[in-house]
Amino acid sequence: MIYANEINKHAASTYSNNFPHVYLENKDIRNVNLSRLNLKLKRPRVNLIAAGVPCQGFSVAGRRNPRDPRNHLYKQVLRFVKKFKPEFVVIENVVGMLFAAKGLFIRRIESRLVEMGYAVHHRVLDASSYGVPQKRKRLFMIGTLLKLPLSQLFPRSLQTRISVSQALSDLSFLGVGAAADEYRRSPRSTYQELMRANSSSLCNHKSPKHSRRVQKMFASIPPGVNAQTVFGKNCNGKMVRIKLHPRRRSYTLTTLPEDLIHYSQNRILTVREMARLQSFPDSFVFFGPRTTGGRRRKKECPQYTQVGNAVPPLLAQAVFGKLAEAIRSN
């Protein structure tokens, strides 16, 4: 990878600290001068351009506003494609993009790519089919200048399914209002061994302070059950607050940590636990404020939000590993 763009300073800080070798521009992508960038990168041959365009206008967890100006940032991706002419283009988004404005946005993207000479295919992939302990469906659109069968573009599903406890049991020693910077338990699953590889210390593992009333409420919710099933609409006004089931996959993570409750501790998840459910290795450290609220939500991108917005690394590895094979063989 040679270039990345990120508008938010907190997300950019996390990216640059974990990928220091990549040239990252922390600015509005609409203000990127492509001619200057081409010279800066020494006129590279580009194999692939990947983009996760903003999903707020398409997600069922958001307002699904077809007039959201962020819905049109896909045009900036197409601007990069026209300039650099990569062999592959990958655009990722929530499944709702297929249906937003009756499919208008996805039709526009595909038609523009076809005009530029790309064959375009899209498919919905579930992260849990690629070793991620979370039911998380995402839309992947792949454009290619090469004439390839679908079998060379999209990865095949794995048979293994990872449960919440297989992902988190070695971290579940942490109580309410506590923090830890070292491991206190040995790995208890192959998945945990994978996540802990190349990591000798524990980062981003700090739990919030809940009142006794909230802890009592959490304790009374059975695993796998939404709090509203137990308390009705009096559950602090939240529509979704589910206690994870240790033997099942996690529900889809959002940017709101209070949506999910730990299966054995009377608290919400830590940033590291959410990262585990997204398949981030423990060596990947998140920067910026841990959480935020109120008006600051519009400007800040705290650690919880960074995790919830991310493409699970094991899913990304499956997708881009498949395309790397195609590049090598063609």
C-alpha angles and dihedrals in degrees: 000000000000108000141029136173128207127166099198117080095213095051089043090053091052092048097047093047092052096039105032092160093064121089103236125190113203098202144093106294089222088067096053111116104218096197091055091044090052090055092044090054090045094246096294129199103244119210098181143009117199127188139176102201117204111283103194093103093050106035122102085218090060136054094275091219110176088200094057103127090219088068088074098053088098084082088069090056089053089049090057091046092052091050101044101028098210122194090237136031120193122189119182128194145142118291089250089077088076090064105029111119087358092298095308097136097049091046090053093049094048094046092051092049091049089052088056091053102264128137105222131205132168134197138174112237127192113219091214088066090065102050099280113133092224138081099236122151119197136176117238121192116192125190120188137184089202122083100241134156118244089251088070095048107048125046122240119247121258121231095222118096120195120214128214094253091048086057102039113021094100089055098043095093090089115104132198118306093005138123136201134192097183136051117259098182134048120243111281100191141029089252091056090050089053093049093047096049112123091009122111097167136042121243134185092017103135125128126209126245111256123190119246089253092056092045090052090050092050091049092055095056114094117230113273093019130118112236090232089065088062103033104022117218092334093085095115089290094290121138093199126039111140130179109225119242111229095217097046135066117268123262116249111293118232131188089266110086093195091068091081131048125205114256097230106017124064094238144076121267126281121237089256092052091050088048090052090053088052090049096245109155115242089245089068106093124201120217135196127051115337093229140348140187148187118031092345089072089077093058107026130068106200125194095266090053092048090054095044093049095049131106105241106256095227090054090048090048090054094049099043094037088059092050091047088058090051092051092049094047095046 
